[in-house]
Each structure stands twice: as structure tokens, then as C-alpha cells.
């Protein structure tokens, strides 16, 4: 007798409800209208490409499955597209003589990545791209950044709720040259760039480990480091640390960078010249420090980008960062793989699925309800009332649950009230003079992982609940809310 077929969908793939599909469709329509208004023509490319055309993942094994979903047909490998840019490069090369130069196109559609899914990372998602092929001018990069701002605003993200972070990869090449890393030391250089790119996820300590001997994660897996000396590590950290405050306009940041030793290198001077021209172009397009910043920690895809890079992030209430919802940059080498002549290009991509999810989370954060104090014993309802009163006296919106339901019903009530935190003090907590704080917002953020990546969900779930001393209740609640 055969076992029944599992009803679970593959991890990392999305079942789109009507509401989510409608939200993504609306974003594509609004963003596409902006691209169209800026003079870009729509182009649809197949979901399947010859694997060798993808470039980033040329097959070097019997089965080319590094990052892509592939299958074999007529003795040639085919792959689901990894992004919308590699198919564009193939199309431009095929039709080069017939296309106007520069060629301006936009596209939207699903893409697939054969990677381990995790928080905010899916194997299937939608993108909406715009690219200019055939222009080496920094003005084309500036246009991409300004158009990205317009696209996000058209999608419903207001000014002040997003930021474009801009860098030039050649700045980091100049830094490595100053540090004495020979261009032939490709392994060490790549490890340095990959370490910097993990700043958001690992923080300063994790990046320091990856710049040095290496890092072992919680599972025991070891990632070899770049092997830099202590002084080299300090130089890298001081250059890319996003927590180092800088006040002033983006053009002032470029002027400040001119005093760095990398400005004495040829590649560093070229990067600063390009960034300066991008700032001037953005000024002409009516964009300034409120919409974009120069951020030296932005790296993005090592395989693609050759110059300017930019990343769009949503900024919530109180500076909360909802993460990247799009990005792009200059990729002067991609189309050139198909032709003998150099073909400069620049582009920007909005992650439609991620933007829709982030905007939903942002909306829920703005609709934040009161902190709800649960009542675990009706004989002790006065204790819950006292806790709520203490929080209100400290300026925190709070209420005690006054219904008749049990714990499950009370948590469901708190969710419907959009409560950010539920406070629990049962008999065990009372005996230890502690309270349990349940971060309902964080629980909601990771809930989709329950059926997609159970291991990641189990680890992140530990962040949802914490015991704190009763005397520190107000302090800890305020910290969580901020």
C-alpha cells in the first residue's frame, strides 16, 4: 500500500490569495506606468532560457543547479530565469543592430531561485525592472535612482517612508588597493566584499569575524574569513560602518570621501567622479537627502555590478527598517558576454512580492493597537488592571483583557486589536516575580515560515517571548515598542 501524497506545497513557493495577487498586480500597474512615462518600452521575455545565457550560473557540473532550476531538453540545458536582466542581455545581443541606442526597456514577471528559503527570501517571486542599455553616462544612473523614487511613491510609499542608498563598487576596490590586497588575490577580495554585504544580517561582530579568520554560525557551519590583519579590519570597518553618523547632503559625503586615501587611486577617483555626477543629476531631477544617501556599505551582487549600485529600503515609524524592496546598479559586463564590443548598462528592479509584504507590515505597524495585559486568573484581575494602569502612567497605550476567554482566546483578541505586545503573568511568573512579554508583531512577521522553513521558524520563535523582572516591565515594554 502506497503512502498518501503530502499536501504541502514546496518550501519557498507562494500560494497567492486574491488579496495578495491583487496587491502585487496593482504595484506592477502603478510602477509600470511610471516606467512608461519616463520613456521606457515594455518587453516580455520567456520564463525559460538556455542555461548558458544566464551567465552568472554557467554549468560546470553534470547538472547546472547552482542557484537556478534547470532541466535538459535535446541535449541542451534549460533554466527558469533567475532574474529579468540576464534575458534582457540575451535579447539585446540578438537584436543589437535593430535597437535604438541607448535602449530603454521595462519588464515585469515571476523569477525563480534555487536557494534555501528564509525570512523574506522566496524561491519564486515577482520583479518589475527598468534598464537602460548603451549609455555609460552617470546621468543614466541618476535617472534610475530618481525613477525608482517616483515608482515607489506611485506604488503608495510616501516620501520619508523609503530611502535609496547609493554606492559605487569601485570605492571598495580602491579601499582594497590601499590596504594592499593585490587584484590577483581574488578569493580574499571576494570574501571581504561578501562580509561587508552581510552587515545587515550579522552586524559589526559577525563582519569582523568574516574579515578575519572566519565565523562559525549557530548550526556549527564554518565560513572561512578573508584573513585580514587587525589594522586592515579596522580600516574596512571604519569605512563601511553604517552606524557612523554623517550629517550633510550626499554631495558633501562625496567631498568628505575625497580626503580618504582611496581617492589617490585611479579607480577610487573614477568612482568619486561618477558619484559626484550622479548627485548633480539627482539635484536636477529634484531629488535630495530626503530620498537618497551615499552609503559605503552597499555592495549588492558580486557577479553583476561594475560601478554604481543602489538599494531601496522602507523606513517605518521611528526609523524602523523593513529591509530592501528593490535595487540595481551599473552592469557594464553583462551584455558584452555576447558581443566583442563593450556595452554599458544600468538598471533598477523592484521586488514586487517583497514590497507588497513590506507595505502590509508597515500598514499593520502604523495601525498599532494597545498593549494587552492577559488575565490568567479571574481572582487576580486586579493585578492585570494594575499593570495596565502602570503602563498608561508611563505613556504607553495599554488595556487589561476583561472578557471571559482563556489564553488562546485572549491572544486572538490581542491580534484583532493589532496589539504589538501581550503581557502574561500566570502562577509560574508570579512565583518568580517576572512577567512574560510576547512580541505579537514579530510573531506575525515570521508566521509564514511555519509551513515553509520549520528550522528557521523554530529559531526565530525564540525571539517572540521573553521573561523579564516585574520591576523592569515598563522599561522593557518601551524598548520593544521603539
Secondary structure per residue as TSV (DSSP state, phi and psi in degrees):
chain	resnum	aa	ss	phi	psi
A	1	X	-	360.0	128.1
A	2	X	-	-80.8	152.5
A	3	X	-	-74.6	148.9
A	4	X	-	-65.2	149.6
A	5	X	-	-71.9	137.0
A	6	X	-	-65.9	133.6
A	7	X	-	-84.2	-0.2
A	8	X	-	-75.4	142.9
A	9	X	-	-79.0	157.0
A	10	X	-	-60.7	141.0
A	11	X	T	-62.3	138.1
A	12	X	T	91.9	-4.9
A	13	X	-	-105.3	148.0
A	14	X	-	-107.5	128.9
A	15	X	-	-87.3	113.1
A	16	X	-	-92.0	119.5
A	17	X	-	-72.0	168.9
A	18	X	H	-58.3	-41.1
A	19	X	H	-64.8	-43.5
A	20	X	H	-69.3	-41.7
A	21	X	H	-62.0	-40.5
A	22	X	H	-64.4	-41.2
A	23	X	H	-63.4	-43.8
A	24	X	H	-66.7	-40.3
A	25	X	H	-63.5	-39.5
A	26	X	H	-65.4	-39.6
A	27	X	H	-62.9	-44.9
A	28	X	H	-60.2	-44.1
A	29	X	H	-63.3	-43.5
A	30	X	H	-71.7	-43.6
A	31	X	H	-67.5	-42.6
A	32	X	H	-60.4	-36.6
A	33	X	H	-63.5	-37.0
A	34	X	H	-66.2	-48.5
A	35	X	H	-56.8	-43.5
A	36	X	H	-61.8	-42.5
A	37	X	H	-63.8	-30.5
A	38	X	T	-84.9	7.3
A	39	X	T	94.6	16.0
A	40	X	-	-94.8	140.2
A	41	X	E	-98.5	141.2
A	42	X	E	-77.3	138.7
A	43	X	-	-136.5	130.1
A	44	X	-	-107.1	126.6
A	45	X	-	-113.6	158.6
A	46	X	-	-63.8	154.7
A	47	X	S	-73.9	-18.6
A	48	X	E	-114.1	133.6
A	49	X	E	-128.3	156.9
A	50	X	E	-62.6	134.4
A	51	X	G	-57.9	-38.3
A	52	X	G	-66.4	-20.3
A	53	X	G	-75.8	-17.0
A	54	X	G	-70.5	-25.0
A	55	X	S	76.7	-57.4
A	56	X	T	-66.8	-28.2
A	57	X	T	-124.4	53.1
A	58	X	-	-59.1	136.0
A	59	X	-	-69.2	125.2
A	60	X	-	-124.5	8.6
A	61	X	S	-127.7	175.7
A	62	X	S	-60.6	-33.8
A	63	X	S	-127.0	116.9
A	64	X	-	-80.9	75.7
A	65	X	-	-110.9	20.0
A	66	X	S	-79.3	92.6
A	67	X	B	90.4	-9.8
A	68	X	S	-129.1	160.5
A	69	X	-	-97.2	118.3
A	70	X	E	-126.4	155.8
A	71	X	E	-151.0	161.4
A	72	X	E	-106.4	137.4
A	73	X	E	-145.6	125.4
A	74	X	T	52.5	43.0
A	75	X	T	66.2	12.2
A	76	X	E	-121.4	143.7
A	77	X	E	-83.5	134.6
A	78	X	E	-116.9	150.1
A	79	X	E	-139.0	147.4
A	80	X	E	-68.2	140.1
A	81	X	-	-62.0	138.2
A	82	X	S	-83.2	-33.2
A	83	X	-	-153.6	-172.9
A	84	X	S	-98.9	-2.2
A	85	X	H	-86.1	-43.8
A	86	X	H	-60.8	-42.7
A	87	X	H	-61.4	-33.5
A	88	X	H	-62.8	-43.4
A	89	X	H	-59.8	-42.6
A	90	X	H	-63.7	-42.6
A	91	X	H	-64.1	-44.7
A	92	X	H	-62.4	-43.4
A	93	X	H	-62.8	-39.1
A	94	X	H	-67.7	-33.7
A	95	X	T	-117.4	25.8
A	96	X	T	-55.7	-47.6
A	97	X	T	-68.7	-28.3
A	98	X	T	-86.2	-17.9
A	99	X	S	-85.8	146.3
A	100	X	-	-68.8	145.7
A	101	X	S	-119.9	124.9
A	102	X	S	-67.3	153.7
A	103	X	E	-105.5	126.0
A	104	X	E	-115.6	118.5
A	105	X	E	-135.6	153.1
A	106	X	E	-130.2	156.1
A	107	X	E	-154.0	157.3
A	108	X	E	-144.9	146.5
A	109	X	E	164.2	173.3
A	110	X	E	-77.8	149.0
A	111	X	E	-132.7	160.7
A	112	X	E	-132.2	137.9
A	113	X	-	-131.7	124.7
A	114	X	B	-85.7	69.8
A	115	X	S	-130.0	160.7
A	116	X	-	-67.4	123.2
A	117	X	-	-73.0	157.5
A	118	X	B	-162.6	-168.7
A	119	X	T	-57.3	117.0
A	120	X	T	75.8	4.6
A	121	X	B	-119.4	122.3
A	122	X	-	-123.4	158.0
A	123	X	S	-85.3	-15.8
A	124	X	E	-138.5	129.1
A	125	X	E	-163.0	165.8
A	126	X	E	-96.5	145.9
A	127	X	E	-128.0	157.8
A	128	X	E	-135.9	110.0
A	129	X	E	-112.4	155.1
A	130	X	E	-137.8	138.5
A	131	X	E	-141.8	146.2
A	132	X	E	-118.5	116.5
A	133	X	E	-110.1	126.0
A	134	X	S	110.0	5.5
A	135	X	-	-121.7	125.6
A	136	X	-	-95.9	0.7
A	137	X	-	-72.5	134.8
A	138	X	H	-59.9	-19.8
A	139	X	H	-62.5	-31.3
A	140	X	H	-67.2	-37.0
A	141	X	H	-66.3	-42.5
A	142	X	H	-61.2	-40.7
A	143	X	H	-62.5	-40.3
A	144	X	H	-60.8	-43.5
A	145	X	H	-66.0	-45.6
A	146	X	H	-64.8	-39.6
A	147	X	H	-68.1	-35.1
A	148	X	H	-61.3	-41.4
A	149	X	H	-59.9	-46.6
A	150	X	H	-63.3	-38.3
A	151	X	H	-66.1	-44.4
A	152	X	H	-62.7	-40.5
A	153	X	H	-66.4	-38.2
A	154	X	H	-65.7	-32.4
A	155	X	T	-74.4	-9.2
A	156	X	T	112.8	5.0
A	157	X	-	-91.5	120.1
A	158	X	-	-80.7	156.7
A	159	X	T	-58.1	139.1
A	160	X	T	93.3	-14.8
A	161	X	S	-101.0	1.0
A	162	X	E	-143.7	164.8
A	163	X	E	-148.9	137.0
A	164	X	E	-97.1	120.4
A	165	X	E	-100.2	126.6
A	166	X	E	-119.7	139.0
A	167	X	E	-146.6	174.7
A	168	X	E	-130.0	121.8
A	169	X	H	-57.5	-25.7
A	170	X	H	-70.0	-20.8
A	171	X	H	-61.8	-43.2
A	172	X	H	-69.0	-34.4
A	173	X	H	-63.5	-39.9
A	174	X	H	-65.5	-38.1
A	175	X	H	-62.4	-44.7
A	176	X	H	-65.0	-33.6
A	177	X	H	-65.9	-42.1
A	178	X	H	-63.0	-34.9
A	179	X	T	-78.2	-4.3
A	180	X	T	89.5	13.9
A	181	X	-	-84.4	110.2
A	182	X	-	-62.8	141.3
A	183	X	T	-54.8	-23.9
A	184	X	T	-76.9	-13.4
A	185	X	-	-82.5	62.2
A	186	X	H	-63.3	-39.2
A	187	X	H	-62.3	-47.6
A	188	X	H	-64.4	-41.2
A	189	X	H	-64.7	-44.0
A	190	X	H	-64.0	-39.8
A	191	X	H	-65.5	-34.9
A	192	X	H	-63.2	-47.9
A	193	X	H	-64.5	-40.2
A	194	X	H	-66.2	-34.9
A	195	X	H	-64.5	-45.9
A	196	X	H	-60.6	-39.7
A	197	X	H	-65.6	-17.1
A	198	X	T	-95.9	11.0
A	199	X	H	-57.9	-45.6
A	200	X	H	-59.9	-35.2
A	201	X	H	-87.5	-39.2
A	202	X	H	-104.6	-18.7
A	203	X	H	75.2	-178.2
A	204	X	H	-58.6	-46.5
A	205	X	H	-60.7	-44.7
A	206	X	H	-65.8	-38.5
A	207	X	H	-67.2	-39.7
A	208	X	H	-59.3	-42.7
A	209	X	H	-62.5	-42.3
A	210	X	H	-71.6	-26.4
A	211	X	H	-75.8	-24.8
A	212	X	T	-98.6	-122.0
A	213	X	T	-75.3	-24.9
A	214	X	E	134.7	178.3
A	215	X	E	-140.0	135.9
A	216	X	E	-105.7	125.7
A	217	X	-	-85.8	-176.7
A	218	X	T	-64.0	-26.7
A	219	X	T	-81.3	-9.1
A	220	X	S	98.3	-6.8
A	221	X	-	-69.1	137.3
A	222	X	E	-110.0	130.3
A	223	X	E	-107.4	118.0
A	224	X	E	-61.5	143.9
A	225	X	-	-92.4	178.8
A	226	X	-	-80.3	-14.9
A	227	X	-	73.2	28.3
A	228	X	-	-75.1	155.8
A	229	X	-	-75.9	169.3
A	230	X	H	-58.7	-42.8
A	231	X	H	-69.3	-36.8
A	232	X	H	-65.4	-42.0
A	233	X	H	-61.2	-44.2
A	234	X	H	-62.5	-37.7
A	235	X	H	-64.3	-42.2
A	236	X	H	-66.2	-47.0
A	237	X	H	-61.1	-45.1
A	238	X	H	-65.6	-24.0
A	239	X	H	-83.1	-35.1
A	240	X	H	-107.4	-8.3
A	241	X	-	-57.8	111.5
A	242	X	T	-71.2	-12.3
A	243	X	T	-83.2	-9.6
A	244	X	S	-73.3	117.2
A	245	X	-	-68.0	141.9
A	246	X	-	-142.4	123.0
A	247	X	-	-106.9	139.6
A	248	X	S	130.1	176.3
A	249	X	-	-77.8	164.1
A	250	X	H	-57.6	-38.2
A	251	X	H	-65.7	-32.8
A	252	X	H	-67.5	-35.6
A	253	X	H	-62.8	-41.1
A	254	X	H	-62.4	-42.4
A	255	X	H	-61.6	-38.8
A	256	X	H	-63.8	-40.7
A	257	X	H	-64.8	-22.6
A	258	X	T	-67.0	-16.4
A	259	X	T	-89.3	-4.3
A	260	X	S	-78.5	146.8
A	261	X	G	-54.8	-26.8
A	262	X	G	-64.2	-21.8
A	263	X	G	-66.8	-13.1
A	264	X	G	-86.1	-9.4
A	265	X	S	-88.7	153.0
A	266	X	H	-63.0	-43.6
A	267	X	H	-70.5	-32.6
A	268	X	H	-67.6	-40.8
A	269	X	H	-63.2	-40.3
A	270	X	H	-63.2	-40.9
A	271	X	H	-64.7	-44.7
A	272	X	H	-66.2	-36.9
A	273	X	H	-62.8	-43.4
A	274	X	H	-64.4	-45.8
A	275	X	H	-62.3	-38.4
A	276	X	H	-62.5	-42.4
A	277	X	H	-69.5	-33.9
A	278	X	H	-63.5	-43.1
A	279	X	H	-60.9	-41.4
A	280	X	H	-65.1	-42.6
A	281	X	H	-62.7	-41.0
A	282	X	H	-68.0	-33.4
A	283	X	H	-62.3	-42.9
A	284	X	H	-65.1	-29.5
A	285	X	T	-89.2	6.1
A	286	X	T	79.1	23.4
A	287	X	-	-115.2	140.0
A	288	X	-	-143.1	-154.1
A	289	X	T	-61.8	-22.4
A	290	X	T	-70.1	-23.2
A	291	X	T	-108.7	-28.6
A	292	X	E	-144.8	156.8
A	293	X	E	-140.3	152.5
A	294	X	E	-83.5	121.2
A	295	X	-	-132.6	109.6
A	296	X	T	-73.6	-6.9
A	297	X	T	-88.5	-6.2
A	298	X	-	-75.7	123.6
A	299	X	-	-116.0	-55.3
A	300	X	-	62.1	-171.0
A	301	X	-	-55.8	120.4
A	302	X	T	-67.6	-28.2
A	303	X	T	-79.8	-23.1
A	304	X	T	-99.7	-56.6
A	305	X	-	-81.7	140.5
A	306	X	S	-120.2	-11.1
A	307	X	S	-148.7	-118.5
A	308	X	E	-61.8	139.4
A	309	X	E	-133.3	148.1
A	310	X	E	-146.1	150.6
A	311	X	E	-140.0	132.3
A	312	X	E	-97.4	130.6
A	313	X	E	-130.5	143.3
A	314	X	E	-85.8	135.0
A	315	X	E	-115.4	116.4
A	316	X	-	-90.4	-169.4
A	317	X	G	-60.7	133.1
A	318	X	G	73.0	17.6
A	319	X	G	85.3	7.1
A	320	X	-	-59.3	130.3
A	321	X	E	-100.0	119.8
A	322	X	E	-87.5	0.7
A	323	X	E	93.2	-178.7
A	324	X	E	-72.8	134.6
A	325	X	E	-122.1	6.5
A	326	X	E	174.0	166.9
A	327	X	E	-179.2	176.3
A	328	X	E	178.9	-157.9
A	329	X	E	156.7	-170.2
A	330	X	E	-92.7	128.6
A	331	X	-	-130.4	75.4
A	332	X	T	-73.2	-8.4
A	333	X	T	-102.8	-7.2
A	334	X	T	-73.0	-52.9
A	335	X	G	-67.4	-31.6
A	336	X	G	-63.2	-18.0
A	337	X	G	-62.6	-25.4
A	338	X	G	-96.2	-7.9
A	339	X	S	-136.7	159.5
A	340	X	S	-77.8	-21.2
A	341	X	S	-97.8	152.2
A	342	X	-	-70.5	140.7
A	343	X	-	-132.1	100.0
A	344	X	-	-70.0	151.2
A	345	X	E	-158.0	152.8
A	346	X	E	-146.5	151.9
A	347	X	E	-162.3	171.1
A	348	X	E	-141.8	140.9
A	349	X	E	-129.4	130.9
A	350	X	E	-98.2	127.6
A	351	X	E	-79.2	96.6
A	352	X	H	-60.9	-48.6
A	353	X	H	-61.5	-42.1
A	354	X	H	-70.6	-38.7
A	355	X	H	-63.6	-42.2
A	356	X	H	-61.5	-43.8
A	357	X	H	-66.0	-41.5
A	358	X	H	-66.5	-40.5
A	359	X	H	-65.7	-35.9
A	360	X	H	-64.8	-44.1
A	361	X	H	-64.5	-38.7
A	362	X	H	-64.2	-41.3
A	363	X	H	-64.0	-41.7
A	364	X	H	-64.8	-36.4
A	365	X	H	-65.6	-38.0
A	366	X	H	-71.1	-25.1
A	367	X	T	-91.9	22.3
A	368	X	-	-55.3	128.8
A	369	X	-	-91.1	-164.8
A	370	X	-	-79.7	157.1
A	371	X	E	-66.0	132.5
A	372	X	E	-108.8	124.3
A	373	X	E	-94.4	116.8
A	374	X	-	-75.3	152.8
A	375	X	-	-112.0	105.1
A	376	X	S	-87.4	-17.1
A	377	X	-	-146.8	115.8
A	378	X	G	-59.8	-23.8
A	379	X	G	-71.9	-16.4
A	380	X	G	-115.4	27.4
A	381	X	H	-59.2	-28.7
A	382	X	H	-61.9	-34.8
A	383	X	H	-63.0	-41.3
A	384	X	H	-67.5	-40.1
A	385	X	H	-61.4	-39.2
A	386	X	H	-66.4	-40.4
A	387	X	H	-63.5	-44.6
A	388	X	H	-61.3	-42.0
A	389	X	H	-64.1	-39.1
A	390	X	H	-63.5	-40.8
A	391	X	H	-66.9	-42.6
A	392	X	H	-63.6	-37.3
A	393	X	H	-63.8	-25.7
A	394	X	T	-92.1	7.1
A	395	X	T	90.8	10.9
A	396	X	-	-98.8	130.1
A	397	X	-	-69.5	123.9
A	398	X	E	-154.4	154.8
A	399	X	E	-149.8	155.3
A	400	X	E	-97.7	143.8
A	401	X	-	-72.2	124.8
A	402	X	-	-117.5	18.6
A	403	X	S	-87.5	-166.0
A	404	X	S	-115.1	8.4
A	405	X	-	-79.6	164.0
A	406	X	-	-81.2	-168.7
A	407	X	H	-61.0	-44.3
A	408	X	H	-60.8	-43.9
A	409	X	H	-65.7	-36.5
A	410	X	H	-67.8	-40.2
A	411	X	H	-66.7	-36.7
A	412	X	H	-64.6	-39.6
A	413	X	H	-60.5	-44.6
A	414	X	H	-62.2	-38.8
A	415	X	H	-62.9	-44.8
A	416	X	H	-65.3	-25.7
A	417	X	T	-85.4	2.1
A	418	X	T	56.9	34.0
A	419	X	-	-67.0	132.3
A	420	X	S	-75.0	-29.8
A	421	X	E	-140.4	140.3
A	422	X	E	-112.8	136.2
A	423	X	E	-108.7	128.3
A	424	X	E	-123.0	129.7
A	425	X	-	-138.6	88.2
A	426	X	-	-86.9	-167.3
A	427	X	H	-62.8	-40.2
A	428	X	H	-63.6	-44.3
A	429	X	H	-64.4	-41.0
A	430	X	H	-61.9	-40.0
A	431	X	H	-64.6	-30.7
A	432	X	H	-97.0	0.3
A	433	X	T	56.7	47.0
A	434	X	E	-131.1	171.7
A	435	X	E	-131.8	154.9
A	436	X	E	-102.7	126.7
A	437	X	E	-103.4	121.8
A	438	X	E	-106.3	114.5
A	439	X	E	-80.6	95.4
A	440	X	H	-70.5	-32.2
A	441	X	H	-65.0	-45.9
A	442	X	H	-66.4	-36.8
A	443	X	H	-60.9	-39.9
A	444	X	H	-66.2	-40.1
A	445	X	H	-61.6	-34.1
A	446	X	H	-100.8	0.0
A	447	X	G	-61.6	-31.5
A	448	X	G	-66.0	-18.9
A	449	X	G	-77.3	-15.0
A	450	X	G	-55.9	-35.3
A	451	X	G	-105.6	2.7
A	452	X	T	-113.9	-42.6
A	453	X	-	-145.9	86.7
A	454	X	H	-63.3	-35.1
A	455	X	H	-63.4	-47.8
A	456	X	H	-63.9	-38.2
A	457	X	H	-63.4	-41.6
A	458	X	H	-63.3	-40.4
A	459	X	H	-67.6	-45.3
A	460	X	H	-72.0	-26.0
A	461	X	H	-63.3	-26.0
A	462	X	T	-64.6	-21.5
A	463	X	T	-80.7	-13.5
A	464	X	T	-75.8	-37.4
A	465	X	E	-117.8	141.3
A	466	X	E	-148.0	142.0
A	467	X	E	-90.6	136.8
A	468	X	E	-134.8	150.3
A	469	X	E	-59.1	141.4
A	470	X	G	-56.4	-36.1
A	471	X	G	-68.3	-20.8
A	472	X	G	-100.0	10.3
A	473	X	H	-53.3	-56.3
A	474	X	H	-61.4	-45.8
A	475	X	H	-58.7	-46.1
A	476	X	H	-71.1	-36.8
A	477	X	H	-63.0	-45.4
A	478	X	H	-61.9	-38.4
A	479	X	H	-64.1	-43.2
A	480	X	H	-64.9	-39.4
A	481	X	H	-68.7	-26.7
A	482	X	-	-84.2	360.0
